[in-house]
Structure formats: structure tokens, C-alpha cells
Amino acid sequence: MASEAAAVARIDNVAGIARLVAYTRVHTTDVDEAADSIGRIFCPHALDPLRHSWPDFHALHNCAAFDGLSVNYVAYGGAVSIDPGCLDRFFLLQVPIRGSAQIRTGGREVDSGPGCVASLLSPTLPTRMVWRDNCAQLILLVDRRQVESRAAALAESPAGPVEFEPHIDLDTAFGRALRCQIEYLVDLAERDGSASDLSPVMIATLRESILGLLLIGQRHNLSDAINRSALHRETLPAVFKRARESLEAQVAEPLDLEKLAQVSGIGVRSLQLGFKRHFGVSISGLLLDIRLKHLNARLRNARPGERITEIAFDLGFTHLSRMASVYRAKFGESPSETLRKSR
């Protein structure tokens, strides 16, 4: 079986089809092995070759992992049914480069094919797929927490599930930009030989670019909130934009009204009245809200060993019991519950 799988991998490679060949994780003609091995990389799923496709079945999965995302080349011989249910931990962007795939997710159906249609799967929506005609796809996996945290920041709202429209037209400016992004990541991994060799700054920049492109370019359940937030920021008078930017930049610093007014170019009293009018809260209220959002993002992406108290003090919180109370009121859970979910 191993020699047959290797032969399959070589056939794809010689034909110039397979990508990320230095990152091969699975190549097999055994259905159970394919389901188990690929399931460990993505998530557990049912994998069944369609009846007429059993003799042609093979699976090839190449995967280059980055921080918070991965790029993958996945190919199946013949035609297969794939039932992962809910993905739970991640979003999947699937760009076909050979064959076709029919996807049913969240009550929507997508017929995808090379150069025309890609699919975007959300972790909270149940999904079933059929890949046909020796289908091969480039797949971008993005960590769920990264997407939800960035969406919450853009929408200026508590973090929660993000559910995308699954159909992506690759013959649009957005579709072409998205495909260029995933192909650029693949090229980087192939050129450098190891995804771990890329600098953290480059990976972070690429990740932020992809998150922004997805959340602004593709319709989802928070799109309207993000658009309203963007419109509000655009129409906000310059003095109050400067004031908010200053609070964001110095989130951990004690509030100094005179200094903030000087930076903004307006008197203290006018600044206070303007905050109530434009933001609906006091200056200290907005600073607290900014700190809470930063705290939520830090907890959701906490490194092993980081503690709530350290993060909270780093963001300027001094009264931990009050912080915990307002945090629960805003996000519906305690800071410790948020941190526990990130582990």
C-alpha cells in the first residue's frame, strides 16, 4: 500500500500538479488510513469513496503550518464523500485546482471548480462535501479565534461566532486577491523549505492581511456591524479621532484629561461633551471599553503560562474584582473562562 501511495504522489508531482511536496503528511490508497491521518490534521470526519470510484481511490495531503493558519494541498483519486460535520476550531478556504467539489453547508450549496468558484467553510455550520474527478484543492486553514477576535475588533462588538457566505466567485477582484494570497503563502513555504524559517513579523503581517481581506471582502453575519463601525469612524470629527487613537495607543496609561485634550486640539470640557455626543460614553468609559477589548483579545490568544493578573495589569487595570465584573457584563463570561477556552 505504501509503495502504491508513493507512486500516486509521484504521478501528481511529475505532472506538476501537486504543491507543497516537501510537506507531505499523508499519501495512501487505504481509506481508513486517509480518514484517520487527515482527520488528525483537520478534524475527524467520515470519508467514503463513491461506489464506482473504489479502484481509483488515493489520498494525498501536504501541509505547511504557520502561526494561526496553514496552507494545504489535498487530493483524492476518483470521487469521495466527506462529512466533517462542524469544523469547530477553524475556517477552511478551499480553492480547486483540478476536478470539482459539491459542498452543502449551513443550508447553502456551492458547486466549485478550478478558476471559477471556491468555498469558505465556517466552523459553526455543519458541512458535507463530494469531491469528484480526482479533485485537488489548495486549502487555507485559519484558526477560529483569530477570525472572531479580528471581527469583534472591526465591528467594535463582543467576540462571537462568524459565519461566512460560503460561495466565492474567483472571477472577481476579491476572488482573485484571495487566490493570490493563498498562492503567495504556498510559494513562500515552497521557496524557503520550511514555514518555521519565516520571520514572526512576516507571518503576522500575512495573517492580518488575510483576516482583513476575508472579513471585509466576503459577506458574513457581522458585515453590517463592521460597515456601520467603519462609517462611524469615517464621519467622526478629526479631534475625536485623534482622541480615540491616543487612548488606543496608550491603553495602559492612566487617563490624563489635560494631555488628551492637548493631543486632540480641543479644550477639556469640549472634549468631555464631545465624547458623550459622538461615542455615547464618557472618556473614562471609552477607555475602559478599549481595555476590555484588548483584554479579551489577549486572553483568547494567550501564550502558555500567561496569567490573567499579569495581562490585566499590563493593560492598566488596577482593581481586578471590578475588572472581572465589567468583563463578565460585556462578554458574558469571566476572564478565566475566556482563558480556559484558549488552551
LINMOGI-V976930 format. One record per residue. N is the residue number from 0. RES is the residue in three letters. SS is DSSP state (h for helix, s for strand, l for the rest). OMEGA is omega as a letter, one per 20 degrees, with the letter a starting at -180 (999 if undefined). Layout:
N_RES_SS_OMEGA + N_RES_SS_OMEGA
This chain:
0_MET_l_a + 1_ALA_h_a + 2_SER_h_r + 3_GLU_h_a + 4_ALA_h_r + 5_ALA_h_r + 6_ALA_h_r + 7_VAL_h_r + 8_ALA_h_a + 9_ARG_h_r + 10_ILE_h_r + 11_ASP_h_a + 12_ASN_h_a + 13_VAL_h_r + 14_ALA_l_r + 15_GLY_l_a + 16_ILE_l_a + 17_ALA_l_r + 18_ARG_l_r + 19_LEU_l_a + 20_VAL_h_r + 21_ALA_h_a + 22_TYR_h_a + 23_THR_s_r + 24_ARG_s_a + 25_VAL_s_r + 26_HIS_s_a + 27_THR_s_r + 28_THR_l_a + 29_ASP_l_a + 30_VAL_h_a + 31_ASP_h_r + 32_GLU_h_r + 33_ALA_h_a + 34_ALA_h_a + 35_ASP_h_a + 36_SER_h_r + 37_ILE_h_r + 38_GLY_h_r + 39_ARG_h_r + 40_ILE_h_r + 41_PHE_l_r + 42_CYS_l_r + 43_PRO_l_a + 44_HIS_l_r + 45_ALA_s_a + 46_LEU_s_a + 47_ASP_s_r + 48_PRO_s_r + 49_LEU_l_a + 50_ARG_h_a + 51_HIS_h_a + 52_SER_h_a + 53_TRP_h_a + 54_PRO_h_a + 55_ASP_h_a + 56_PHE_l_r + 57_HIS_l_r + 58_ALA_s_r + 59_LEU_s_r + 60_HIS_s_r + 61_ASN_s_a + 62_CYS_s_r + 63_ALA_s_a + 64_ALA_s_r + 65_PHE_l_r + 66_ASP_l_r + 67_GLY_l_r + 68_LEU_s_r + 69_SER_s_r + 70_VAL_s_a + 71_ASN_s_r + 72_TYR_s_a + 73_VAL_s_r + 74_ALA_s_r + 75_TYR_s_r + 76_GLY_l_r + 77_GLY_l_r + 78_ALA_l_a + 79_VAL_s_r + 80_SER_s_a + 81_ILE_s_a + 82_ASP_s_r + 83_PRO_s_a + 84_GLY_s_r + 85_CYS_l_a + 86_LEU_l_r + 87_ASP_l_a + 88_ARG_l_a + 89_PHE_s_r + 90_PHE_s_r + 91_LEU_s_r + 92_LEU_s_a + 93_GLN_s_a + 94_VAL_s_a + 95_PRO_s_r + 96_ILE_s_r + 97_ARG_s_r + 98_GLY_s_a + 99_SER_s_r + 100_ALA_s_r + 101_GLN_s_a + 102_ILE_s_r + 103_ARG_s_a + 104_THR_s_r + 105_GLY_l_a + 106_GLY_l_r + 107_ARG_s_r + 108_GLU_s_r + 109_VAL_s_r + 110_ASP_s_a + 111_SER_s_r + 112_GLY_s_a + 113_PRO_l_r + 114_GLY_l_a + 115_CYS_l_a + 116_VAL_s_r + 117_ALA_s_r + 118_SER_s_r + 119_LEU_s_a + 120_LEU_s_r + 121_SER_l_a + 122_PRO_l_a + 123_THR_l_a + 124_LEU_l_r + 125_PRO_l_a + 126_THR_s_r + 127_ARG_s_a + 128_MET_s_r + 129_VAL_s_r + 130_TRP_s_a + 131_ARG_s_r + 132_ASP_s_r + 133_ASN_s_a + 134_CYS_s_r + 135_ALA_s_a + 136_GLN_s_r + 137_LEU_s_a + 138_ILE_s_r + 139_LEU_s_r + 140_LEU_s_a + 141_VAL_s_a + 142_ASP_s_a + 143_ARG_h_a + 144_ARG_h_r + 145_GLN_h_a + 146_VAL_h_a + 147_GLU_h_r + 148_SER_h_r + 149_ARG_h_r + 150_ALA_h_r + 151_ALA_h_r + 152_ALA_h_a + 153_LEU_h_a + 154_ALA_h_a + 155_GLU_l_a + 156_SER_l_r + 157_PRO_l_r + 158_ALA_l_r + 159_GLY_l_a + 160_PRO_l_r + 161_VAL_l_a + 162_GLU_l_a + 163_PHE_s_r + 164_GLU_l_a + 165_PRO_l_a + 166_HIS_s_r + 167_ILE_s_r + 168_ASP_s_a + 169_LEU_l_r + 170_ASP_l_r + 171_THR_l_r + 172_ALA_h_r + 173_PHE_h_r + 174_GLY_h_r + 175_ARG_h_r + 176_ALA_h_a + 177_LEU_h_r + 178_ARG_h_r + 179_CYS_h_r + 180_GLN_h_a + 181_ILE_h_r + 182_GLU_h_r + 183_TYR_h_r + 184_LEU_h_r + 185_VAL_h_r + 186_ASP_h_r + 187_LEU_h_a + 188_ALA_h_a + 189_GLU_h_a + 190_ARG_h_a + 191_ASP_h_r + 192_GLY_l_r + 193_SER_l_r + 194_ALA_h_a + 195_SER_h_r + 196_ASP_h_a + 197_LEU_l_a + 198_SER_l_r + 199_PRO_h_a + 200_VAL_h_r + 201_MET_h_a + 202_ILE_h_r + 203_ALA_h_r + 204_THR_h_r + 205_LEU_h_r + 206_ARG_h_r + 207_GLU_h_r + 208_SER_h_r + 209_ILE_h_r + 210_LEU_h_r + 211_GLY_h_a + 212_LEU_h_r + 213_LEU_h_a + 214_LEU_h_r + 215_ILE_h_a + 216_GLY_h_a + 217_GLN_l_a + 218_ARG_l_r + 219_HIS_s_a + 220_ASN_l_r + 221_LEU_l_a + 222_SER_h_a + 223_ASP_h_r + 224_ALA_h_r + 225_ILE_h_r + 226_ASN_h_r + 227_ARG_h_r + 228_SER_h_r + 229_ALA_h_r + 230_LEU_h_r + 231_HIS_h_r + 232_ARG_h_a + 233_GLU_h_a + 234_THR_h_a + 235_LEU_l_r + 236_PRO_l_a + 237_ALA_h_a + 238_VAL_h_a + 239_PHE_h_r + 240_LYS_h_a + 241_ARG_h_a + 242_ALA_h_a + 243_ARG_h_r + 244_GLU_h_r + 245_SER_h_r + 246_LEU_h_r + 247_GLU_h_a + 248_ALA_h_a + 249_GLN_l_a + 250_VAL_l_a + 251_ALA_l_a + 252_GLU_l_r + 253_PRO_l_a + 254_LEU_l_r + 255_ASP_l_a + 256_LEU_h_a + 257_GLU_h_r + 258_LYS_h_r + 259_LEU_h_r + 260_ALA_h_r + 261_GLN_h_r + 262_VAL_h_a + 263_SER_h_a + 264_GLY_l_a + 265_ILE_l_r + 266_GLY_l_a + 267_VAL_h_a + 268_ARG_h_r + 269_SER_h_r + 270_LEU_h_a + 271_GLN_h_r + 272_LEU_h_a + 273_GLY_h_r + 274_PHE_h_r + 275_LYS_h_a + 276_ARG_h_a + 277_HIS_h_a + 278_PHE_h_r + 279_GLY_l_r + 280_VAL_l_r + 281_SER_l_r + 282_ILE_h_r + 283_SER_h_r + 284_GLY_h_r + 285_LEU_h_r + 286_LEU_h_r + 287_LEU_h_a + 288_ASP_h_r + 289_ILE_h_r + 290_ARG_h_r + 291_LEU_h_r + 292_LYS_h_r + 293_HIS_h_r + 294_LEU_h_r + 295_ASN_h_r + 296_ALA_h_r + 297_ARG_h_a + 298_LEU_h_a + 299_ARG_h_a + 300_ASN_l_a + 301_ALA_l_r + 302_ARG_l_r + 303_PRO_l_r + 304_GLY_l_r + 305_GLU_l_a + 306_ARG_l_a + 307_ILE_h_a + 308_THR_h_a + 309_GLU_h_r + 310_ILE_h_a + 311_ALA_h_r + 312_PHE_h_r + 313_ASP_h_a + 314_LEU_l_r + 315_GLY_l_r + 316_PHE_l_r + 317_THR_l_r + 318_HIS_l_a + 319_LEU_h_a + 320_SER_h_r + 321_ARG_h_r + 322_MET_h_a + 323_ALA_h_a + 324_SER_h_a + 325_VAL_h_r + 326_TYR_h_r + 327_ARG_h_r + 328_ALA_h_a + 329_LYS_h_a + 330_PHE_h_r + 331_GLY_l_r + 332_GLU_l_a + 333_SER_l_r + 334_PRO_h_a + 335_SER_h_r + 336_GLU_h_r + 337_THR_h_a + 338_LEU_h_a + 339_ARG_h_r + 340_LYS_h_a + 341_SER_h_a + 342_ARG_l_999
